Amino acid sequence: MMEASISEIFCSVQGEGPYVGSRQVFVRFTGCNLDCPYCDTPCEDTATCKLEEKPGSKIFTDVANPLSTEKVTEIVSSFRNIHSVSLTGGEPLLNADFISALDIKAPLYLESNMTLPDMAEKVKDKVSYVSGDVKLIPRSYLNDFDSYIEDTIECFKTLRNRDDRDCFAKIVVSKGTNSDDIESVIGDISGYISCLVLQPVTQKELLPEPKQLLELQENLLDYTDTIVIPQTHVMWGCL
């Protein structure tokens, strides 16, 4: 029986990217292979998975971890009229075998840091949507920056946009974002994605100036369709 540690399962709307506002069930896996200095999402294993009883209620029931594929399928299938099931984290690709074994009828929407190409290979025919982050992690936080970028490019190549799968890239932009670094990576993956989403950081003190963001968008439009979308769920206080 396949099992995985999951921190929470709830129904809400997608708050980021081109599918913003779409109703989804979110399955948040624990664990991550990166240690990004700006990450604000707890990734540690938890004794229980928090299951929201009713969408938007913020009332949770605890379900013992780890959960089986059968249990996750049962929980997810109880929600109605959803666009897709968001597999998020942490880093869900750490649980690629578990994802491959899921028997969920709704389309699967993978939210990944796109640095595990071997794991991506295992789920490439399982997912219908790929929201791939390009993490602009400072070089000092990585043992091998070049290998990190190579893995990112290979992951996008493996999960590339095609007729039965939408793969798009997402980059968080702040005042200190280096536009040259972005252009270099996007130039390498532009043939694998449907579009690029520039997401301004939520913290007001780190927000890029409109001029910076618009200049960056203008340059990136030379490579691929580039749109600016902030984190909308933060605006209206929803999970």
N, C-alpha and C positions, 0 to 999 in steps of 0.2 A: 504494500500500500504506500503510495507516494504522499509525503507530508511536507509542509512548509510552515515557517514561523511568519505570522501575519499580525500586524499591529492593529489594524482597523478595517472594517468594511462598512461603507455607508453609501447612500444614494444622494446625489446632488447634481449640480451642473458644472460642466467644464469651464474653468475660469481663465484659461490661457490658450493662445493660438487660434488658428482659423476655425476651430469647432467650438469656440466660446459660446456658452449658453446651451449647449447640447446636454440633454439629461443622461447621466451616466451612473453606473455603480462603480465605486472606487474600491479596489483591493490593494491595500498598502502593505507591501512586503517589508520585513526588517532586513538589516544588513546592507552594507555598501562597500564597494571595492576602492572608493576614493575617500579622501579626507579634505574636502574643500573648505577653505578657511571661512567662507561666508555662509556655509550651510546652516539653516535653522530648522531642519527636519530631524527629529530623533530617529536613529537607525538601529538602536540596540534591540536585541531579542527581548521579548516581553513574555511574561507567564501566561497572559491571556490576550485574546483578540477582542477589541471593543466593537460590538455590533450595534449600530444605531437602530433603535426600535422603529422609528418612523422618520422619514426624510425631513430634515430641518429641525427636529425636536431637540437635538443635543442630549438625548437620553439614551444611554448605552447599556447593553447587557454584555457581560464578560463571558467569552467562550474560551475554553482551555486550549493553549497552544501545545504542539503544532497542530494545524488543521490538515485534514486529508483533502485530496482533490474532490472526493465525493461530497464532503461537507461544504466546501467552497461553492461547488456547483449548486448544491441545494439552497444555500443562502442567496446566491446571486439570482437564481431562477425565481425567487419569491418576489422580486421587484418587477413592476409592470412598465410598459411603454418607454423603454430605455433605448437610447441611440447606440450605446456600446458599453463595454466593460473596461474601465481604465485599470491597467496593471501598472502600479506605481511603487514608489519606495521612499527611502532606500533605493536599491538597484534591483529591479525585478529579474534582470537577466541572470543573476546569481541563482535563480530558481528556474532555469530554462527547461529542465526535465519535467518539473512540476507543471509548468505552463503547457508544455506539449501534451501532458496527460489530461488536461482539463477537458470536460465534455460540456461546454457552455454553448448554447445556441446563438446568443447575441454576439456580434462582432467584437473582437478583442482589440483594444487600443493600448499599445505599449508606450510607456513614458520612460525613456532610458537615457543614461549618460553616454551611451554609444562608445564604450571602450572595451567591450568584451565580444569581439567578432566570432570566436568559437561558439559562444553561447547563442549569439544572434543566428548562427547557421541552424541551430536546433529548432528555432521558432519561426523561421522566415516564412513558412507556408501556413502558419497558425494564426498570425496577426493580420488584421485588415487595415490598421492605422498605426503609424509610427511617429511619435513626437520625439525627435532626437535632439538632445541638448548638445551644443558645442560649448564645453566648459573651458572658459578662459582662466585656468588655474595658474597662479604664479609659478614660474619655473622652480623656485626654491622649495615648493611643496611636492615636486616630482623627482623620482630617481633618474628617469630617462624621458625628457620632454619629447624628443624626436619619436621614440617608440609610442608614446602616448598619442601623438598626432596621427601616426601611421595606423594605430588601432582604431582611432575615431573614423578615419577615412575608410578603412576596410569594413567597419561596421555599417556605415552608410551604404557602401557598395553592396553588402550582403542583403540589407533590408531596403534596398532602393525602391523608389517610386515605380509602380507599374499599374496596369489596368485594374487589377484586383487588390491593390494595396497603395494607400496614400502615405508617402513618407515625406515629412517636412522637417526642417531644422529650426531650432529656437536658440537665441542667444540673449542672455541678460546683459543689459548695457548700463554702465554707470559713468560717472564723471571721469574715472581713470581708465576707461576702456581704450585699448590700443587698436585703432582702426586698421593698421597694417596687419596685425595678427589675424583679425577677422577676415580681411580680404584674402589672405593667403589660404586659409582653410576653406572658405566658401568657394574660392576658385577651384579647389580640388574636389569638392563634393557637389558642385552645382548641377552636374549631369545626373545626380542620383535623387534629387529632391524636387517636390512640386513647388515649394516656396520657402522663403526664410522669414521667420518672425523675429523682429527686434523687440525685446521686452524691457522697458525701462525699469530699473530697480524700484522697489516699493518705498525704501527709506528716503525721505525728502532731502536729507542732507547729502545723499549720494546721487540724486537725480541728475542726469545729463542735461545740459542746456538744450533748448529746442534747436538752436543752430547746429550743435554737435550732432544731434540725432538725425536731423534732416540731411546734413552733409554726408553722414555715414550711409543713410538710406540711398541717397542719390548715387553714390559710388557703387554700392552693392547691387543696384538695379542693372548694372552692366553685366552681372553674372547670372542673376535669377530674380524672379518676382520677389520683392521684399516689402513686407508690411510691418507697421508698428502697432502693437497691441499690448497694453499694460495688463497687470493682474487684476481682472475684474472682480473676482470673488472677494478680494480685500476691500473693494469699494463698498460692497453691500453687506459685508460681515457674515458671509456664509462659508461653510466648509468647502 
